[in-house]
């Protein structure tokens, strides 16, 4: 996970699996 952009720029599909 590289915070190149904003910390909330991550797509939902990527964090959707985390929950």
C-alpha positions, 0 to 999 in steps of 0.5 A, a space after each residue: 500500500 503506497 500512500 502516493 495519493 490521498 489516504 482516502 483515494 483508495 477504491 472501495 473494492 480494495 478496502 471492501 475485502 478488509 471488512 
